[in-house]
């Protein structure tokens, strides 16, 4: 639903209950990434990468679209 409404906004979720086995299919289903609750130290780098990649996608779309 988030992808349909705001395709340029990255979706990163934090979970303590899913674990990697369940989080990976969520990423394949459209989430940008996830962070396990016991590894929150990864959150800043995951968010920075997600925002950078979203900006790069927007830039490529704008560059490839005629005015």
Biopython code that builds the backbone (N, CA, C, O; Angstrom):
import numpy as np
from Bio.PDB.StructureBuilder import StructureBuilder

atoms = [
    (1, "UNK", "N", (0.825, -1.183, 0.000)),
    (1, "UNK", "CA", (0.000, 0.000, 0.000)),
    (1, "UNK", "C", (0.880, 1.261, 0.000)),
    (1, "UNK", "O", (0.595, 2.225, -0.711)),
    (2, "UNK", "N", (1.949, 1.241, 0.804)),
    (2, "UNK", "CA", (2.839, 2.403, 0.866)),
    (2, "UNK", "C", (3.493, 2.656, -0.481)),
    (2, "UNK", "O", (3.654, 3.807, -0.885)),
    (3, "UNK", "N", (3.869, 1.601, -1.174)),
    (3, "UNK", "CA", (4.489, 1.747, -2.496)),
    (3, "UNK", "C", (3.539, 2.394, -3.485)),
    (3, "UNK", "O", (3.962, 3.207, -4.308)),
    (4, "UNK", "N", (2.284, 2.052, -3.419)),
    (4, "UNK", "CA", (1.302, 2.624, -4.340)),
    (4, "UNK", "C", (1.080, 4.107, -4.065)),
    (4, "UNK", "O", (0.998, 4.908, -4.996)),
    (5, "UNK", "N", (0.987, 4.465, -2.815)),
    (5, "UNK", "CA", (0.701, 5.850, -2.441)),
    (5, "UNK", "C", (1.921, 6.770, -2.571)),
    (5, "UNK", "O", (1.801, 7.906, -3.029)),
    (6, "UNK", "N", (3.072, 6.280, -2.172)),
    (6, "UNK", "CA", (4.297, 7.094, -2.152)),
    (6, "UNK", "C", (5.481, 6.250, -2.624)),
    (6, "UNK", "O", (6.299, 5.827, -1.806)),
    (7, "UNK", "N", (5.580, 6.004, -3.909)),
    (7, "UNK", "CA", (6.617, 5.096, -4.406)),
    (7, "UNK", "C", (8.041, 5.593, -4.176)),
    (7, "UNK", "O", (8.970, 4.786, -4.179)),
    (8, "UNK", "N", (8.237, 6.878, -3.981)),
    (8, "UNK", "CA", (9.587, 7.408, -3.778)),
    (8, "UNK", "C", (10.017, 7.435, -2.315)),
    (8, "UNK", "O", (11.162, 7.772, -2.013)),
    (9, "UNK", "N", (9.127, 7.088, -1.422)),
    (9, "UNK", "CA", (9.466, 7.104, 0.001)),
    (9, "UNK", "C", (9.924, 5.704, 0.416)),
    (9, "UNK", "O", (9.164, 4.743, 0.297)),
    (10, "UNK", "N", (11.161, 5.587, 0.901)),
    (10, "UNK", "CA", (11.645, 4.274, 1.327)),
    (10, "UNK", "C", (10.876, 3.778, 2.554)),
    (10, "UNK", "O", (10.459, 4.565, 3.404)),
    (11, "UNK", "N", (10.703, 2.485, 2.624)),
    (11, "UNK", "CA", (10.008, 1.870, 3.754)),
    (11, "UNK", "C", (10.981, 0.948, 4.468)),
    (11, "UNK", "O", (11.302, -0.130, 3.969)),
    (12, "UNK", "N", (11.451, 1.370, 5.636)),
    (12, "UNK", "CA", (12.366, 0.586, 6.460)),
    (12, "UNK", "C", (11.614, 0.238, 7.730)),
    (12, "UNK", "O", (11.041, 1.117, 8.374)),
    (13, "UNK", "N", (11.610, -1.026, 8.092)),
    (13, "UNK", "CA", (10.913, -1.372, 9.327)),
    (13, "UNK", "C", (11.872, -1.991, 10.327)),
    (13, "UNK", "O", (12.888, -2.591, 9.974)),
    (14, "UNK", "N", (11.513, -1.823, 11.567)),
    (14, "UNK", "CA", (12.286, -2.351, 12.687)),
    (14, "UNK", "C", (11.442, -3.447, 13.329)),
    (14, "UNK", "O", (10.259, -3.253, 13.609)),
    (15, "UNK", "N", (12.060, -4.586, 13.555)),
    (15, "UNK", "CA", (11.309, -5.692, 14.114)),
    (15, "UNK", "C", (12.090, -6.400, 15.206)),
    (15, "UNK", "O", (13.314, -6.518, 15.146)),
    (16, "UNK", "N", (11.384, -6.850, 16.167)),
    (16, "UNK", "CA", (11.967, -7.666, 17.216)),
    (16, "UNK", "C", (11.331, -9.032, 17.226)),
    (16, "UNK", "O", (11.814, -9.947, 17.893)),
    (17, "UNK", "N", (10.247, -9.173, 16.487)),
    (17, "UNK", "CA", (9.512, -10.426, 16.530)),
    (17, "UNK", "C", (9.603, -11.234, 15.242)),
    (17, "UNK", "O", (9.404, -12.449, 15.274)),
    (18, "UNK", "N", (9.894, -10.606, 14.120)),
    (18, "UNK", "CA", (9.914, -11.355, 12.868)),
    (18, "UNK", "C", (11.151, -12.224, 12.704)),
    (18, "UNK", "O", (11.035, -13.396, 12.346)),
    (19, "UNK", "N", (12.303, -11.688, 12.951)),
    (19, "UNK", "CA", (13.532, -12.420, 12.682)),
    (19, "UNK", "C", (13.846, -12.374, 11.198)),
    (19, "UNK", "O", (13.000, -11.996, 10.387)),
    (20, "UNK", "N", (15.056, -12.756, 10.847)),
    (20, "UNK", "CA", (15.511, -12.630, 9.465)),
    (20, "UNK", "C", (14.724, -13.513, 8.506)),
    (20, "UNK", "O", (14.527, -13.128, 7.353)),
    (21, "UNK", "N", (14.274, -14.668, 8.938)),
    (21, "UNK", "CA", (13.542, -15.574, 8.053)),
    (21, "UNK", "C", (12.252, -14.949, 7.534)),
    (21, "UNK", "O", (11.861, -15.183, 6.390)),
    (22, "UNK", "N", (11.599, -14.163, 8.365)),
    (22, "UNK", "CA", (10.343, -13.532, 7.971)),
    (22, "UNK", "C", (10.563, -12.143, 7.384)),
    (22, "UNK", "O", (9.763, -11.691, 6.566)),
    (23, "UNK", "N", (11.621, -11.463, 7.781)),
    (23, "UNK", "CA", (11.875, -10.108, 7.295)),
    (23, "UNK", "C", (12.315, -10.113, 5.835)),
    (23, "UNK", "O", (11.951, -9.207, 5.085)),
    (24, "UNK", "N", (13.086, -11.108, 5.420)),
    (24, "UNK", "CA", (13.538, -11.169, 4.030)),
    (24, "UNK", "C", (12.383, -11.199, 3.035)),
    (24, "UNK", "O", (12.437, -10.459, 2.052)),
    (25, "UNK", "N", (11.344, -12.006, 3.228)),
    (25, "UNK", "CA", (10.204, -11.947, 2.294)),
    (25, "UNK", "C", (9.512, -10.580, 2.291)),
    (25, "UNK", "O", (8.967, -10.172, 1.265)),
    (26, "UNK", "N", (9.524, -9.876, 3.407)),
    (26, "UNK", "CA", (8.922, -8.538, 3.448)),
    (26, "UNK", "C", (9.700, -7.586, 2.545)),
    (26, "UNK", "O", (9.106, -6.744, 1.872)),
    (27, "UNK", "N", (11.017, -7.714, 2.529)),
    (27, "UNK", "CA", (11.842, -6.882, 1.651)),
    (27, "UNK", "C", (11.557, -7.248, 0.197)),
    (27, "UNK", "O", (11.438, -6.366, -0.654)),
    (28, "UNK", "N", (11.449, -8.525, -0.084)),
    (28, "UNK", "CA", (11.121, -8.956, -1.446)),
    (28, "UNK", "C", (9.742, -8.459, -1.858)),
    (28, "UNK", "O", (9.471, -8.282, -3.046)),
    (29, "UNK", "N", (8.875, -8.234, -0.884)),
    (29, "UNK", "CA", (7.524, -7.752, -1.147)),
    (29, "UNK", "C", (7.419, -6.248, -1.295)),
    (29, "UNK", "O", (6.337, -5.720, -1.550)),
    (30, "UNK", "N", (8.555, -5.545, -1.134)),
    (30, "UNK", "CA", (8.504, -4.116, -1.376)),
    (30, "UNK", "C", (9.130, -3.229, -0.327)),
    (30, "UNK", "O", (9.379, -2.053, -0.594)),
    (31, "UNK", "N", (9.395, -3.751, 0.861)),
    (31, "UNK", "CA", (10.061, -2.931, 1.863)),
    (31, "UNK", "C", (11.476, -2.644, 1.389)),
    (31, "UNK", "O", (12.088, -3.475, 0.719)),
    (32, "UNK", "N", (11.994, -1.485, 1.728)),
    (32, "UNK", "CA", (13.349, -1.124, 1.328)),
    (32, "UNK", "C", (14.370, -1.934, 2.103)),
    (32, "UNK", "O", (15.338, -2.435, 1.531)),
    (33, "UNK", "N", (14.156, -2.060, 3.392)),
    (33, "UNK", "CA", (15.087, -2.809, 4.243)),
    (33, "UNK", "C", (14.442, -2.995, 5.604)),
    (33, "UNK", "O", (13.327, -2.532, 5.846)),
    (34, "UNK", "N", (15.147, -3.671, 6.477)),
    (34, "UNK", "CA", (14.676, -3.867, 7.847)),
    (34, "UNK", "C", (15.863, -3.825, 8.778)),
    (34, "UNK", "O", (17.008, -4.001, 8.362)),
    (35, "UNK", "N", (15.577, -3.592, 10.037)),
    (35, "UNK", "CA", (16.593, -3.614, 11.087)),
    (35, "UNK", "C", (16.013, -4.427, 12.227)),
    (35, "UNK", "O", (14.889, -4.196, 12.672)),
    (36, "UNK", "N", (16.801, -5.380, 12.691)),
    (36, "UNK", "CA", (16.367, -6.157, 13.841)),
    (36, "UNK", "C", (16.531, -5.324, 15.112)),
    (36, "UNK", "O", (17.492, -4.569, 15.254)),
    (37, "UNK", "N", (15.590, -5.472, 16.018)),
    (37, "UNK", "CA", (15.570, -4.659, 17.228)),
    (37, "UNK", "C", (16.850, -4.810, 18.054)),
    (37, "UNK", "O", (17.268, -3.868, 18.727)),
    (38, "UNK", "N", (17.458, -5.963, 18.007)),
    (38, "UNK", "CA", (18.683, -6.162, 18.776)),
    (38, "UNK", "C", (19.922, -5.691, 18.018)),
    (38, "UNK", "O", (21.045, -5.887, 18.482)),
    (39, "UNK", "N", (19.718, -5.059, 16.833)),
    (39, "UNK", "CA", (20.822, -4.501, 16.050)),
    (39, "UNK", "C", (20.515, -3.071, 15.595)),
    (39, "UNK", "O", (20.775, -2.704, 14.449)),
    (40, "UNK", "N", (19.970, -2.290, 16.488)),
    (40, "UNK", "CA", (19.579, -0.924, 16.147)),
    (40, "UNK", "C", (20.749, -0.038, 15.749)),
    (40, "UNK", "O", (20.547, 1.028, 15.168)),
    (41, "UNK", "N", (21.955, -0.459, 16.049)),
    (41, "UNK", "CA", (23.125, 0.312, 15.655)),
    (41, "UNK", "C", (23.187, 0.437, 14.119)),
    (41, "UNK", "O", (23.806, 1.368, 13.603)),
    (42, "UNK", "N", (22.559, -0.484, 13.399)),
    (42, "UNK", "CA", (22.524, -0.449, 11.931)),
    (42, "UNK", "C", (21.543, 0.584, 11.387)),
    (42, "UNK", "O", (21.636, 0.949, 10.215)),
    (43, "UNK", "N", (20.623, 1.057, 12.188)),
    (43, "UNK", "CA", (19.547, 1.920, 11.703)),
    (43, "UNK", "C", (20.036, 3.166, 10.967)),
    (43, "UNK", "O", (19.539, 3.433, 9.873)),
    (44, "UNK", "N", (20.971, 3.939, 11.495)),
    (44, "UNK", "CA", (21.400, 5.136, 10.751)),
    (44, "UNK", "C", (21.951, 4.826, 9.359)),
    (44, "UNK", "O", (21.621, 5.524, 8.400)),
    (45, "UNK", "N", (22.774, 3.802, 9.236)),
    (45, "UNK", "CA", (23.346, 3.488, 7.917)),
    (45, "UNK", "C", (22.293, 2.938, 6.971)),
    (45, "UNK", "O", (22.339, 3.210, 5.771)),
    (46, "UNK", "N", (21.351, 2.171, 7.489)),
    (46, "UNK", "CA", (20.270, 1.641, 6.647)),
    (46, "UNK", "C", (19.401, 2.783, 6.124)),
    (46, "UNK", "O", (19.036, 2.801, 4.949)),
    (47, "UNK", "N", (19.072, 3.733, 6.993)),
    (47, "UNK", "CA", (18.258, 4.876, 6.579)),
    (47, "UNK", "C", (18.997, 5.758, 5.575)),
    (47, "UNK", "O", (18.401, 6.214, 4.598)),
    (48, "UNK", "N", (20.273, 5.999, 5.802)),
    (48, "UNK", "CA", (21.057, 6.807, 4.859)),
    (48, "UNK", "C", (21.102, 6.153, 3.484)),
    (48, "UNK", "O", (20.925, 6.831, 2.472)),
    (49, "UNK", "N", (21.335, 4.851, 3.436)),
    (49, "UNK", "CA", (21.388, 4.141, 2.162)),
    (49, "UNK", "C", (20.032, 4.172, 1.462)),
    (49, "UNK", "O", (19.963, 4.393, 0.253)),
    (50, "UNK", "N", (18.955, 3.953, 2.215)),
    (50, "UNK", "CA", (17.617, 3.947, 1.634)),
    (50, "UNK", "C", (17.273, 5.319, 1.043)),
    (50, "UNK", "O", (16.712, 5.401, -0.050)),
    (51, "UNK", "N", (17.603, 6.377, 1.754)),
    (51, "UNK", "CA", (17.323, 7.727, 1.250)),
    (51, "UNK", "C", (18.183, 8.062, 0.039)),
    (51, "UNK", "O", (17.707, 8.687, -0.910)),
    (52, "UNK", "N", (19.446, 7.649, 0.068)),
    (52, "UNK", "CA", (20.343, 7.896, -1.066)),
    (52, "UNK", "C", (19.851, 7.160, -2.317)),
    (52, "UNK", "O", (19.828, 7.731, -3.407)),
    (53, "UNK", "N", (19.461, 5.907, -2.160)),
    (53, "UNK", "CA", (18.972, 5.128, -3.301)),
    (53, "UNK", "C", (17.671, 5.706, -3.853)),
    (53, "UNK", "O", (17.468, 5.718, -5.067)),
    (54, "UNK", "N", (16.798, 6.180, -2.986)),
    (54, "UNK", "CA", (15.546, 6.791, -3.446)),
    (54, "UNK", "C", (15.838, 8.060, -4.238)),
    (54, "UNK", "O", (15.214, 8.308, -5.270)),
    (55, "UNK", "N", (16.786, 8.864, -3.758)),
    (55, "UNK", "CA", (17.148, 10.089, -4.477)),
    (55, "UNK", "C", (17.772, 9.758, -5.831)),
    (55, "UNK", "O", (17.515, 10.452, -6.814)),
    (56, "UNK", "N", (18.582, 8.714, -5.893)),
    (56, "UNK", "CA", (19.190, 8.298, -7.158)),
    (56, "UNK", "C", (18.125, 7.826, -8.149)),
    (56, "UNK", "O", (18.205, 8.141, -9.336)),
    (57, "UNK", "N", (17.140, 7.082, -7.676)),
    (57, "UNK", "CA", (16.041, 6.633, -8.562)),
    (57, "UNK", "C", (15.263, 7.825, -9.106)),
    (57, "UNK", "O", (14.937, 7.869, -10.292)),
    (58, "UNK", "N", (14.963, 8.795, -8.236)),
    (58, "UNK", "CA", (14.247, 10.000, -8.674)),
    (58, "UNK", "C", (15.057, 10.747, -9.729)),
    (58, "UNK", "O", (14.516, 11.195, -10.740)),
    (59, "UNK", "N", (16.348, 10.875, -9.484)),
    (59, "UNK", "CA", (17.220, 11.582, -10.411)),
    (59, "UNK", "C", (17.258, 10.872, -11.766)),
    (59, "UNK", "O", (17.183, 11.524, -12.807)),
    (60, "UNK", "N", (17.372, 9.560, -11.761)),
    (60, "UNK", "CA", (17.387, 8.801, -13.023)),
    (60, "UNK", "C", (16.081, 8.976, -13.779)),
    (60, "UNK", "O", (16.087, 9.133, -15.000)),
    (61, "UNK", "N", (14.958, 8.952, -13.065)),
    (61, "UNK", "CA", (13.654, 9.135, -13.714)),
    (61, "UNK", "C", (13.565, 10.524, -14.338)),
    (61, "UNK", "O", (13.100, 10.670, -15.469)),
    (62, "UNK", "N", (14.006, 11.534, -13.610)),
    (62, "UNK", "CA", (13.938, 12.908, -14.110)),
    (62, "UNK", "C", (14.868, 13.090, -15.310)),
    (62, "UNK", "O", (14.534, 13.813, -16.249)),
    (63, "UNK", "N", (16.006, 12.451, -15.284)),
    (63, "UNK", "CA", (16.969, 12.559, -16.375)),
    (63, "UNK", "C", (16.469, 11.856, -17.633)),
    (63, "UNK", "O", (16.729, 12.306, -18.749)),
    (64, "UNK", "N", (15.758, 10.759, -17.448)),
    (64, "UNK", "CA", (15.285, 9.958, -18.570)),
    (64, "UNK", "C", (13.952, 10.421, -19.146)),
    (64, "UNK", "O", (13.546, 9.963, -20.214)),
    (65, "UNK", "N", (13.277, 11.313, -18.457)),
    (65, "UNK", "CA", (11.973, 11.794, -18.923)),
    (65, "UNK", "C", (12.144, 13.129, -19.665)),
    (65, "UNK", "O", (12.738, 14.067, -19.135)),
    (66, "UNK", "N", (11.629, 13.202, -20.871)),
    (66, "UNK", "CA", (11.680, 14.494, -21.575)),
    (66, "UNK", "C", (10.787, 15.525, -20.895)),
    (66, "UNK", "O", (9.779, 15.155, -20.292)),
    (67, "UNK", "N", (11.133, 16.814, -20.978)),
    (67, "UNK", "CA", (10.331, 17.857, -20.305)),
    (67, "UNK", "C", (8.949, 17.996, -20.898)),
    (67, "UNK", "O", (8.162, 18.826, -20.442)),
]
sb = StructureBuilder()
sb.init_structure("model")
sb.init_model(0)
sb.init_chain("A")
sb.init_seg("    ")
for serial, (resi, resn, name, xyz) in enumerate(atoms, 1):
    if name == "N":
        sb.init_residue(resn, " ", resi, " ")
    sb.init_atom(name, np.array(xyz, "f"), 0.0, 1.0, " ", f" {name:<3s}", serial, name[0])
structure = sb.get_structure()
